[in-house]
Structure formats: C-alpha cells, structure tokens
Amino acid sequence: MADDILKEAKDALETATSNEQEWRTQSVEDVRFARLGEQWPDDVRVKRENKSRPCLTINKMPAFIRQVVNDARQNKPSIKVHPVDSAADTETADIMNGMIRNIEYSSNADVAYDTAVECAVTGGVGYFRVSMDYAYDDAFEMDLRIDRIANPYSVYGDPHSVEADSSDWNTSLVVEPVPRKLFEEEYDSRAAVDFSAAAWSGISDPWLTEENVLKAEFWKRVEAEREIVLLSSGRTFAVEDLFGVTSIKDGLGAVDPKKIDPDLAPVAMSIIAGAVQIMSRRMARTHRVTQYIVSGVDVLETNEWPGRFIPIIPVYGDEFDVEGKRYFRSLIHHAKDAQRMMNYWRSASTELVALAPRVPYIGPTGSFATDADNWSTANTDNHPYLEYDPVAGAAPPTRQPLDSGAAAGALQEALNASDDMKAIIGLYDASLGARSNETSGRAILARQREGDVATFHFIDNLVRAIRHGGRVLIDLIPQVYDRPRVVRLIGEDGTERAAQINKPVPRIGDNGQPARDDQGDAIIDMHDVTAGKYDLTVTSGPSFTTRREEAAAQMTELVRAFPAAAPVIGDLMAKNFDWPGADEIAKRLEKINPAAQKVPPEIQKQMQEIVKRLQQAEAENAELKRGLQGDAIKAQTDKAKMSVDREKIDLEREKMDFERDKMVLEQERFMAENNLRQDMDENGNPRVVSRQDEMHAQLVALLQGLVAALSNMQAAQAAPKQVELQRDENGRAIGAVSYTMTTQ
C-alpha cells in the first residue's frame, strides 16, 4: 500500500511539473523582473558595465501591481451563508456567518487573501489553504483556520482540473525541502534509512540533495459511496456515522453498540428501539480526501480529511485555455518589453547628457605628445592647464560640439515606452493617482473606473477563490463543530458575542413523533450546524468602516434636506459616527426615539382584546346580514355598525390616551433625568426650569445674606463704645452697661 501511494505521489509530481513547467519558468521571470528589478539581459548588462556605461532600471511595475492589489485590499470579499433545505434555518445561517468571520479573524485570513492575490497579480497564481488546529493549547476542541501559502511554487495542482476555481482537484502536492537533520529529528523512526542506501537509488532532485530531503503533502481525493437514511423525524444521516457500519441492508440486529458514535447514540438507540422509523435509504455518491505526508522512500503520515474538497485553494491571475492546456499570466507579463525599452532609452539619454564633457578633443598628430598624461585624462579630471606641441599651419586641439538632438530623441522614446506600458496593462495616469484634465468628481471617478474595469478579472478571480474557500468551510463546519460548545461570533460591524451551538433538546414525543413547540413546529437542536444544507454568496465591495462613513454622510444630508427625520433616525446616525462615545449617544437617542419605543405588554394585551372583540362584532354583523331580511336586516346591520363604530372610537380613544400617557411619561422621565421642572413665569405662562438653576440661585442668595451679616458684625466691632453705670431705685450703682455710640 505504501509503495502504491509513493508511486502515485511521484507520478502526480512529475505530471504536474511537466504540465506547469512553462508557467513556472515565466512566472519566476515575471516576479524577478517586477519585484527584484532584474530587467536587463545578463549579457547586455555585463557589456555595459564593463565599458562603464549607464545601466539604469526605472521600475514602474510595482506601481501597477500595487494599484490592483490595494484595490483588492480595500474591497474585501465577504462570505454570506444562506439556508437551502427545510432542515436549515436563517438563524443558524447567521450563526455560521459569525463563525466564518471569527475563523477569518482569528487566523488572519486577510493576510492569506492578500498574499494570494499579490502572487496572482505578480506571477500568475497564488494560493491559500484551510487547515485544522486545536482551539487552545490545553483544549481538545478543534478550530478551522485559513492560512497563507507564501511560496506559490511549492504547490502542484491537478493538471486535469477544468473548473474555474479548481474545486475538482483530485490530487495536489505541497512540497517543502527540509534539512536532513531536522527531518531525522521529526521522523526519527521513519528516517532511519541511510541516505546513501540503495533505497534512494534512482531518487534524484528534488527528492534528495546533499543538504535537504523533500517532504511533500500528497492530497488524494477519490469517489466513494455511502448509505444514507431518511428518518421519520425528517433528518438525514449516514449509516456509517450512526451505527459504525457501511450498510444496514441486513437489518439492525448485527449492529455493535460499541461502534455507535456517542454524540449520535440517542438517535441511533431511538431507531433501534423503534421510536423513530427509517423512511427511506439509498446509496449516495461522495468524495473522500486523504492526506499523506511522504518522502522519497516512505509514507510518513496518513490523515483522513473530514471534508469533500482538497483544502488548497488557488487564486488565478489572467487565465486562458489553448488546445486544452491552461495558461496563467501575471498583470505585467506583456509589459516587460515596454519596460525594457524605457530602461534602455532612459539609460541612453542619461549617457548622452552625462557624457557632454567627454566629447573628445581633435588635433594634428603629435599635438598631444608634450603633455600626454594630462591629455589622456582630460575628460575625467580637471587640470589647471593642458600643453600641446604647435604644428605649423595647424589649429590647436579643439573639443567637438555636443549633439543635443540625440538626447531629446532618447527622452521621447522613453516617454513612448511609458505610454506603451499603460496601454498594455490598462492603467493610465488617472488610475494611478496622477492629475488629469477632468475637473468634476464624477468625471474623475469615471476615469478611475475605467482602470478598475481593465483589471477587474484579477479581483473577480479572488472572489471565486474565496467562494470556493467558503464552500470548503461550510463542508467542514458540521464535521469539526459537531458537539455542543460555545463559540465566538463576529458581526459584520466587528462586534463580538458568544453563542451556544448544537444544544440538544428533546426530540421524541409520546407518540414516537418529533416533539413540537406551541406553534406546532418540530423542535430541533438550538443552532444545530450539523443539520441542514447551506450555500453561500460572496460579495466584493468597500469594508464595513467605509460603508459606515458613507452612511453617516448620506444620513446627514438627508436630515439637512428633511429636518423632520432627525428624531426618527438620530440614533442610527450616531451609531455610524466615528466619535468617542458615539455608541452611548446612540443609546440615549434611542430611548427618546418614538419609532423605537416598545408598547408595554399589558397595553398590547388590551389592544389584542379590543381587536378580538372588534373581530367578533364584525363576525356577528356578517351573521346578521346573512340571517335577516328586509328592514330587520337593515336595522340590525345599522345597530352592529354603530357598535363597531363605538368599538373603533373607543379603540382610537384608548390609543390616543396611551400615546398621551406615553408622551407625559417620557417628558417626566426626561425632565427627571435632566433635573427639570415646570412652573409659571411672571406673566403666567408655563416654562421649564432647571432645578440646578434654582439651587444655584438659592445658594447665591444664602451667600449674599451671609456676607451682609458678616459685614454688620464687623461694623459693630469697629464702632466706639461707652460705659454707663446702672443704679437701683435708691440710686446705688449695681453694674455697668456698655453700648455703642452711633453717629447719624
């Protein structure tokens, strides 16, 4: 078996390598050309450098690449899950949306997407992958992850794939060269093979080198059949999942209880006991995926993958098919010649201008013999003087004039090459942020839109890849999150909350049928992500933050044009403002928003009773119309109509009283929260007074009174005093009384 797997892995690698050799060669050349600036042919560069000639590289490729990649970063594709069958529901779909956003957040999926699209734009193909790992270091629960693949050349896909998103891959390899020492440490029991032994004979690059051993993930997907059953409860299960056997065509008597999945034991035992009936069964076609970790001579690991797809997702660049063979091209592939022309002409113009002082001197033979050393360096050094041998009848040596027209022509050719690059790629100056002739914002956006349309296929291919990645996640979530647990959900606006999934509830009623709620609907597990079928859509657009800012701006304009809408949408406006405390402002405005007020339950009950009596009266009215004839019918009808009108009037009166009481209560609550009260002014008109203002006035009056009393006391102490004897009725002095003399 191991030998067969090894042979399949080697054959798959050789086939993929042969099929992708042309793309890989050109892709590496494109990446090195655009990112590393290797834009001169080696022989030309060496010749120019040996002659000390300029060899300039004016690399414009990164600007074009960043325009497309950053556009993808600004317009993040988002996954939206939708229920498909009757076992699925909208609330569970929302739970799965929050789970997928949490998976993307916790695993830095934006880095994986950005890396993949940058590789696709620069080299033609990029990749990201879906993997599983433990939720925490000390936990046994598994979480899904979206990881980036930094090296796209480590992935070898299925050369027989025809789907645009490669969802039909049946083989794939992810190769990694590992140093021999690390390889032996990780796989000590499996690597106990002498690397010079005969086992490695015939194994050439890339499986074995002097320094490294190639370790490869070999993914294999095969078609398989499994028996599924439809239960009387309406749910569908695989027989293998329920009973641990491949088929129950011979009955349930041979089922081993030890093989029953503990999580599905209640359902399985209900079937065995006859409480739940198997309504139908059939063989269904599916796919099984297996991951093999292999070296050149051994299968190191074998892991069964729970999903139906190989979790390696390619992001293609410019894709086309010629005679059944797929080709992938980068954004800048066809613009390389124009870039080379620009480099050449810019180097030529620089050389012509820079060599202006190097125009050679011309003179008669022998003129330079006297000062030969200085004349030989006249174009490179600054000498104070140059001597020459005078020759009879000959003019002294002279420098030839510079041809300035050649430099201007070279610069013009460089501009032509720059325009060629823009025309080939489809991104012009306005798309790259340069000023143009447009003056209105709409015209500028329209010109930028032209550039977006020219490169939109790169963004659309990323959307297709993320859609396939979302299907991989939806396929894996029921397998990985298959037990009751609490998961973190992230909303579209970034808010976080916890939710319990797969919470078990009673399923079987007394009659052997599914238990039902008050509305008669069958009770199912709370947020059971293992039940039902779901699909998804992917939308690409501005991020939530950008859309929130646009919403705030549009709401502000709406309030300016229609001020009456402010009390109704004020709380929604505050939620979209990027202020400190905006959420608290929104909560306070929501409390006084008439559209957000909830009717108390007792009032709702009264209104329901009134509506019920009204319906009864209308029913009696209809019965009277059918049962009576002539004037009696008319009289009874009028009477019933009057009764209905009275009921309507009473209902409207109660509604008005309720609205008035609600307004009074809201006003009292508002005044109480803000320390306000209502009284009359000096003209007898009602006014609103702040209790804080009254307390302030009283405090000011009290302070003024205290200041006046203190002033009187100080004045009394400062006034002159006089002593007067006090006498009894006989004229004898019995004491003295002091008093203060006051001056008028």
BELJOJO-V418335 format. One record per run of one state. SS is the DSSP state (~ for helix, > for strand, _ for the rest). FROM is the first residue (numbers start at 1). LEN is the number of residues. If there is no record, write none. Layout:
BEGIN
ss->{SS/SS}
from->{FROM/FROM}
len->{LEN/LEN}
END
This chain:
BEGIN
ss->{_/~/_/~/_/~/_/>/_/~/_/~/_/>/_/>/_/~/>/_/>/~/_/~/_/>/_/>/_/>/~/_/~/_/~/_/>/_/>/_/>/_/>/_/>/_/~/_/~/_/>/_/~/_/>/_/~/_/~/_/~/_/>/_/>/_/>/_/>/_/>/_/>/_/>/_/>/_/>/_/~/_/~/_/~/_/~/_/~/_/~/_/>/_/>/~/_/>/_/>/_}
from->{1/2/36/42/51/61/75/77/84/90/107/109/124/125/135/142/149/152/155/157/171/180/187/198/201/208/209/212/232/236/239/244/257/260/262/274/278/295/299/306/312/317/318/323/325/330/333/355/356/359/361/363/372/377/398/400/404/426/441/455/456/481/485/491/496/502/503/504/508/509/514/515/516/517/522/523/526/527/534/541/544/562/563/577/582/592/594/597/601/628/630/674/676/681/686/691/719/721/728/733/741}
len->{1/34/6/9/10/14/2/7/6/17/2/15/1/10/7/7/3/3/2/14/9/7/11/3/7/1/3/20/4/3/5/13/3/2/12/4/17/4/7/6/5/1/5/2/5/3/22/1/3/2/2/9/5/21/2/4/22/15/14/1/25/4/6/5/6/1/1/4/1/5/1/1/1/5/1/3/1/7/7/3/18/1/14/5/10/2/3/4/27/2/44/2/5/5/5/28/2/7/5/8/4}
END
